[in-house]
């Protein structure tokens, strides 16, 4: 496999880890990270709504990036296997054909007991 394949695998792992972190920070009931920073008050700069918007947008962005990286990795792997098959086809057509000339000339007929 090519080195670009492994680079994409590492990128997929990093994005998957970041996506997991962003999802774990969110609370399914609407609290999550935003409730940690004040919850009910609007005294903060940016407010609670901005935090949930950021987490929501980053979840969608990381999910999209993950899907795109997976597709690119699949196409990279397919193109590498096609190149390998083309190379193996060239190698098999350029090698000389070998014949099997292993005929046994010293065989005796043992079906009649060997003696006549």
C-alpha positions as a printed NumPy array, in Angstrom:
array([[  0.   ,   0.   ,   0.   ],
       [  1.158,   3.511,  -0.681],
       [  2.251,   6.045,   1.884],
       [ -0.68 ,   8.33 ,   1.045],
       [ -3.02 ,   5.565,   2.179],
       [ -1.388,   5.53 ,   5.61 ],
       [ -1.468,   9.326,   5.804],
       [ -5.208,   9.288,   5.178],
       [ -5.681,   6.564,   7.808],
       [ -3.895,   8.73 ,  10.394],
       [ -6.025,  11.738,   9.406],
       [ -9.184,   9.639,   9.752],
       [ -8.138,   8.576,  13.245],
       [ -7.433,  12.168,  14.29 ],
       [-10.755,  13.464,  12.928],
       [-12.641,  10.559,  14.53 ],
       [-11.039,  11.331,  17.895],
       [-11.901,  15.038,  17.6  ],
       [-15.459,  14.176,  16.601],
       [-15.757,  11.925,  19.615],
       [-14.556,  14.729,  21.892],
       [-16.992,  17.261,  20.421],
       [-19.897,  14.841,  20.786],
       [-18.952,  13.96 ,  24.359],
       [-18.865,  17.651,  25.331],
       [-22.435,  18.12 ,  24.163],
       [-25.325,  17.27 ,  26.444],
       [-28.314,  15.6  ,  24.777],
       [-30.706,  17.731,  26.873],
       [-29.16 ,  20.998,  25.747],
       [-26.794,  21.56 ,  28.673],
       [-23.345,  20.189,  27.959],
       [-20.513,  22.656,  27.695],
       [-22.899,  25.596,  27.574],
       [-24.32 ,  24.794,  31.016],
       [-20.809,  24.629,  32.422],
       [-20.223,  28.251,  31.427],
       [-23.113,  29.822,  33.244],
       [-26.137,  27.894,  32.147],
       [-29.01 ,  30.284,  32.696],
       [-27.367,  33.698,  32.522],
       [-26.767,  35.81 ,  29.442],
       [-23.994,  37.824,  31.068],
       [-21.217,  36.168,  29.105],
       [-19.596,  37.46 ,  25.977],
       [-20.979,  35.476,  23.08 ],
       [-23.592,  33.804,  25.243],
       [-24.624,  30.211,  25.649],
       [-26.255,  30.03 ,  22.242],
       [-22.924,  30.733,  20.526],
       [-21.308,  27.786,  22.319],
       [-23.997,  25.347,  21.229],
       [-23.902,  26.744,  17.677],
       [-20.129,  26.241,  17.577],
       [-20.408,  22.668,  18.859],
       [-23.208,  21.89 ,  16.425],
       [-21.319,  23.315,  13.44 ],
       [-18.072,  21.614,  14.439],
       [-19.894,  18.272,  14.758],
       [-21.28 ,  18.589,  11.24 ],
       [-17.947,  19.797,   9.857],
       [-15.941,  16.984,  11.449],
       [-18.509,  14.408,  10.32 ],
       [-18.33 ,  15.7  ,   6.754],
       [-14.531,  15.738,   6.816],
       [-14.524,  12.175,   8.14 ],
       [-16.758,  10.926,   5.325],
       [-14.684,  12.735,   2.678],
       [-11.438,  11.303,   4.077],
       [-12.897,   7.803,   4.071],
       [-13.951,   8.155,   0.431],
       [-10.569,   9.553,  -0.593],
       [ -8.822,   6.698,   1.231],
       [-10.993,   4.181,  -0.58 ],
       [-10.155,   5.691,  -3.977],
       [ -6.46 ,   5.845,  -3.064],
       [ -6.533,   2.172,  -2.138],
       [ -8.395,   1.232,  -5.329],
       [ -5.978,   3.114,  -7.576],
       [ -3.002,   1.513,  -5.831],
       [ -4.439,  -1.974,  -6.311],
       [ -5.166,  -1.256,  -9.991],
       [ -1.575,  -0.141, -10.52 ],
       [ -0.354,  -3.275,  -8.789],
       [ -2.522,  -5.476, -11.001],
       [ -1.268,  -3.677, -14.124],
       [  2.322,  -4.225, -13.014],
       [  1.684,  -7.906, -12.276],
       [  0.026,  -8.321, -15.7  ],
       [  3.091,  -6.825, -17.369],
       [  5.41 ,  -9.101, -15.385],
       [  3.456, -12.243, -16.264],
       [  3.351, -11.416, -19.977],
       [  7.078, -10.614, -20.207],
       [  8.283, -13.771, -18.458],
       [  9.148, -16.605, -20.834],
       [  6.842, -19.566, -20.76 ],
       [  8.403, -22.652, -19.231],
       [  7.544, -26.096, -20.47 ],
       [  7.402, -29.131, -18.298],
       [  9.85 , -31.591, -19.921],
       [ 10.076, -33.92 , -16.969],
       [  9.241, -37.099, -18.845],
       [ 10.443, -40.215, -17.138],
       [ 12.351, -42.249, -19.761],
       [ 13.428, -44.957, -17.328],
       [  9.974, -46.17 , -16.439],
       [  9.298, -49.876, -16.621],
       [  6.045, -51.58 , -17.178],
       [  5.175, -53.198, -13.879],
       [  1.615, -54.148, -14.686],
       [  2.626, -57.621, -15.877],
       [  5.031, -58.281, -13.058],
       [  8.019, -56.808, -14.869],
       [  9.105, -60.187, -16.431],
       [  8.018, -61.717, -19.696]])
